Structures are given as C-alpha cells and as structure tokens.
Amino acid sequence: MKFIENIISNLMKIGLTKYESMVYLTLLENQEITAYEISKRSGVPQSKIYGTVGSLIEKGIALPNGTDPTKYAALPLDKFLENYKTETETTIDYLKDNIKNIKTDNTTDYIWHFNGSEQIYTKIKSMLGNVQKSIYLTAWAKEYDFFYKDLFAASEKNIDVVSVLYGTTQKTVGKIYYHEMHDMHKIAAKYGRWFSLVIDNKESLFASFNEQNSCAVWTQNIAFMLVTESFIMHDIYIAEIYLKHKEELNKEFGENLEKLRQNIHIG
C-alpha cells in the first residue's frame, strides 16, 4: 500500500532502517507479540527479525516483556517522536555551541554545482538571507524581480545592494545600473540569462537560466570570486560609460559595441 510505503519512507528519514520501520509499525498495530509473529505480520525475514527487534530495543523504541516466549511492545508513537525531537534539538544546540571552537582547514575551496532553477533559487535565497555587509549582483529582470523581496529585506538591514540589470523593472533596491540591451535578448536566448552574485566578498555564484537546462556554480574560491567581481564591475563600467557616451560609442563601434563583438568568437 502506498500509504504504508510513505510512512516507512518517513520513518527511515528520522533514522530507522527499512526493517526497523516495518517492525515498529507492526508493533504499533499488534502489542505484545513474539518475534515469530512480528516476522510473519511485518514481512521481515525470520533470519533478520531478532537483530532488527534487538536494534529497536537498544534505541528504546521496542520493549521486551517476559520470557518463554518473550513478547514485544512498541513505544507509543507520540513518545517516540517527542524523544527524537528532543534528542535532535539537543544535538543541534551542542553542535552550534561547540563546533565553532574547532580549527578548520580553509585551504581547500570547493565548487558546488547546481542544476535546475529550483536548486539554484534555493541557494541564492540562502545567500541573500545570510548576508552581513554587501550584495553585488548582475541579473536579468526576470530573476531580479523574483529575488526583489530578498534584496529589499537585506537593504532594510543596511546591507549595501549594488545591481546591474539587463532589462527593466518596476521596483529597485539600492544602487542599480542598467546595461545596454541591443541584441542582448538574442544572446540570452542562445546561452541563457546570466546571473552573477557576490556576497560579503566571501562567496560567489554564477548561473545561467534557460527553459531547458539552468545551471550554476557556487564557491568561496578567491580566484573564482575575483572573476565574478570583475564581471560585475565590467558591467557597471559599461553601463555608466553608455549612460554618458552612448551616441559616440554607437557611432564608433555600433550599437552595444556590435562591431567589436562580431570579431570575438568566444561561446
């Protein structure tokens, strides 16, 4: 039954094995039964039943009673979940208080890969939610609007928010620069809408969003962060130069530096 499968799956998420979950459910339904009866009703093989029941007893989830034969009962579900919650919260509090005292080796800089918009959005929201000092961002209007509330919440905490925007939006936060858009939609349609983010000069993320295959990389690697920061700063320079000298630049190099870009064959 799908319902039972889902319960077993969720019991496994909180630390029970599949066989332990099957036995525990059987004991909840049938208090004071022997190991033989548990095996018969749960579907756990007889060769595994004593080890499984013993494991539940060690965890305090099953209780033995009497001898010849020994019968077993289950700890009530509410009590089991209450104990699990208390132990988990105690463990979390301990780790929070003590793990910061461990000297960590920061010589290895990992690069994490994310695939799919949902994974990427979750990571970006986490980064924006934990910011302490500054946010530097390059984004297309679609992604900027999606994260507007997160950016606004950061600005309310006096976080510096500096953005380069591809496109237009109705709401803005902090300092914003508008990038020249001639032919940019064509490039985005081909390669994806790029997204660059640097938080507190400590972590960075670069993403490409499209309908088929959105992907991103996150890291605290200094070299990668320098590249991301340079990309954002380059966009700021272009935005400001175009704001003041668009007519001369278009005359000399074509719209959005087209005459320069057409001679570059990267990508």
N, C-alpha and C positions, 0 to 999 in steps of 0.2 A: 504494500500500500504506500502511495506517495506520501501520505500524512506521516506514517511511521518513519519512512526514509528521511523525511525532513527533520523529524525530532532527533533521530540518530545522528544526522549530519551536524545539527547544532550542539548536541552533547559532545561530539568529537571536537568542536571548536573550543570548548572550555576544558579540554584536557583528557577526556575519556577516549579509549580506543573503541573501535567498532564493536568488538566482542563485549567489552565492558558496558557499552551503551545498550546493547541488546539484552544483556543480563540484568542491568539496572531497570530497564523498562519492564522486563518480565517480573522482577521482584516487586515493583510498584503495583502491578496488577494481581500478583499472587504472593501474599505474605506467608512466611513460614512454610517453605517448601525445600525439598532436598536438592542436592546438586544434580542428581539424575533427572529430577522433574524440571529443574531450570534448563538443563541441556535440551530436554525434549520439547519444552514450550518456547524456548528462545531461538532455537536453531543453531546454537553454538555447539560445535563438535564435542563429544564427551572427552576426547583427548585434551581439549583446551579448557574444559569447564572449571576444573579445580584451580588451575593457575589464574583464570580470569576472576573467579569468586575471591580467591586469596588476595588478588591485587585490589579489588574493591574494598575488602576488609581493611587492608593496610591504609587505604585512602579515607577510611571512616565512612564509606558510603553504603556498605553492606554490613550486617550484624549477624554473627552466628548464634545459635541457640540450641543448647542441649547436645547430647551425643547419642550415637547408635539408633537412628542416624541423626547427624547434625542437620538442622534446618536453618534457613537463612531468611532474613527480612531486609527490606530496603530502608535507608534513612529517608524520611519524608522529603519530597521534592523542595518544598519551601525552605527547609532547614539546610538541605544540600546547597541550594542557590545562595542562601544567606551566608553560609560558611565560605563558599567560593568568592563571593563579592568582598567579604571582609579580608580574606587572605590576599586577594588581588590588590585591593586598595592599600593594604599594609606593605605589600611588596613594592608597589609603585612609589609610595611615600619614602620607603627606605632608599630606593634607587635614586630618587630625586635629591635626597639629603646627602647621600654618600658617594655617588659616582663622580660628582664634580671634584672630589678630592684625589681622584686617580689622575696621574700624569699621563696624558695621551701623546702618542707619537703622531705629529701632524705632517710628517714628511711625505706621506702618500696622499695624493689628490685624486679622488675618484671622479669619474664622469658617469653620471647616470643617464640612461636613455629612456625616453617615454614615447609611447605610441598611442595614437588616438586622442581626440580632443578632450575626452573626459579625464584621462590621466593627467594631461598637460594642464588643464584648467585647475584641477585639484592641487597640483604642485604650485602653480602660480599664486593661487589664493593663500596657500600656506606661507609662501614667501612674503606676500604683501601683509599678511596678518601678523608676522613676526618682525617686521621692520622696526629698526630703532632710530635711524638717522636720516637715510636718504633713499629715494627711488629714482632711478634713471631708466627711461623706457622709450622704445621705438615700437609703434604699433599701428596697425590699420584700424580704421574707425570701428569696424565690427567688434574686434577684440577690446578696443579701448572702452567702448560702451558697455561691454559685458563686465569689465572689471571696474567700472566707474565707482560703484559703491565702495569697493575695497580701497580704491585710491582716495576717495573722499574721506573715508574713515581714518586713513593714515594722515591725511592733511589736517584733520581735526586734532591730531596728537602732535602737531607742529613738526611733522615729518616733511622734509624737502621733497617735492614731487616735480620732476622735470621730464617732459614728454615730447617726443617728435611724433607727429600724427600724419599718417597717409590717409587723406580724405577729410571729411568734415563731420562735426558732431554738434549736438545741441548743448552739451554740458562739458565743462572743462574743469580741471583741478590743477592748482599750482601754475608753474610756468610751462607754456606749451608753444611748440614751433610747428608750423605747417610746411610739410615737404612739397616741393613742386610735383604735380601729378601727371604731367603729359606722358602718355604711354605706360604709366605705372600699372594700370589695371591689366594690360596685356601681359606684362611681365609676371604679375601676381597670379594670373590665370594659368600661366605656364609652370611656374615654380612654386606657387603657394604664397600666402600672405605672411611675410616675415615678421617676427616678434622678438625683440631683444629686451632683456631686463637685468639690471644690476642693482642689488640690494646692499646698502651699507658698505659698498666697496669690499664685500666679503663673499658674496655668492652671485652667480650669474646664470642666466638661462637664455638659450636661443632656440626659437621654434619656427616651424613652417606649418601654416594651416591651409588645408585644402579639403575638398569634399571626399577625396579618395584615401589619402594617407597623410594625416597630420603626425608630425614627429617633433621631438625636442631633445636637447641635451642640457643637463644641469651640472654645475661643478663649482668648486671653490678653488680650482686651479688658477694660480696667479696669471699665467700666460694666456689662458683662455679668457679670463676676465678682462685682461688688457685688450684683447682683440674685440670683445664685446663693447667695452667702453669706447674704444676707438671708433667702432662702427656707429655708435650713438652720437659721439662728438662730431664725426664726419657729417652725419645727417643734420646736426644742429648748424654746423658751418654752412652747409649748402642752403638750408632754409633761410638763414639770416642774409647770406650773400644774394640769394634770389629775391628776397624781400626788397632789397635796396637797389639791385642792379639787374633786374630781370630783362629789361629791354635790351641792354647792351650785351648780356650773355646770350640771349636768343639770337641776336643778330650775328654774333661771332661764332657761336657753337651750335645753333639750332635749339629748338625747344627742349628743355631739360637736358641740355648737353648732348643732344642726339648725335651730332657729328663726331663727338668723342666716343660715345658708347658704341656706335656702329663699327668702330675699328677694334673693339675689345671683344674677344671671343671666349670669355670665361662663362661656364654654365651652359 
